[in-house]
Amino acid sequence: MKINFPVKDFAIGIIGGTGGIGKWFADFFTGEGHTVRVSGRAEGISIPEFAASCRIVIVAVPIAATLDTIREVGPLLPEDALLMDLTSLKEEPVRAMLAASRAEVIGCHPLFGPDVPSLADQNIVLCPARGDRWLGFLQGIFVKNGARIRVTTPAEHDRMMALIQGLTHLDTILMGLTLRDSGVEPSELEAFSTPVFRTKRAIIEKVFGPRPGLYAGILTENPNITEVVERHERNLSLLKELVRKRDTAGLAALLKKPEGPPGQIPGGQKSKIPSSHVFRSLVRNTRIF
């Protein structure tokens, strides 16, 4: 549904809009001709000022601060405003936005980081939870700039993220810890590195960098991650046994493309996490954070 007033006649406020993905969207909406107001940890307008002056308020703070921020700004917004978040998980933030506010609510997850130059060929997931006045506006402005939009529920989003982000970070963290425990100096690793290994090391350095809480939260806060961890552990144990036995044929057989319906895993057990075209769509452009 299209909004029924001039789309450039309102301000957009981004709490957490001075850095990271929040700043990216502040620059994006400014480039589209909108008035954008931002705040950071020690700068910008106050939350009551956001609520009074902005028709769209976007929460782009770290996961650990998201719920408190929603509870602070939500009650101040009118029914015809939009409250939206940009966090990597959707069920809990969307529930909090619905409980804290009378405003329309959309959970948004941009599946890219602040280093991309544009929305062209990027994926964005939208989880509309209350009202439809603003959904058409967001879809229109994102699609116009080349983004691919997936509209889904918060529950489906989080199940997918357990696989796409959770499994990615789980694997990265395990590899990083294993390299750290090896005692081999980074300079020695570099001397023997292949291009693929260098790429993986760069990802490890990002995850083990200055924002560990971000990656820790993605793993620990998603209730669907337990199944993924258990499956990962099961497959690691299987690999360990094949390697211990030097069973080349067995390992090669394991690597063959599995037969059966999507989501089928070894042993005939079907995953509770849905598998569909959206998984393939999201995984192509998922950010690593």
Buried (B, 14 or more C-beta within 10 A) or exposed (E): EEBEEEBEEBBBBBBBBBBBBBBBBBBBBEEBEBBBBBBBEEEBBEBEBBBEBBBBBBBBBBBEBBBEBBBBBBEBBEEBBBBBBBBBBBBBBBBBBBEBBBBBBBBBBBBBBBEBEEBEEBBBBBBBBBBEBBBEBBBBBBEEBEBBBBEBBBBBBBBBBBBBBBBBBBEBBEBBEEBEEEEEEEEEBEEEBEEEBEEBBEBBEBBBEEBEEBBBBBBEBBBBBEBBBEBBEBEEEBEEEBEEEEEEEBBEEBEEEEEEEEBBEEEEEEBEBEBEEBBEBBBEBBBEB
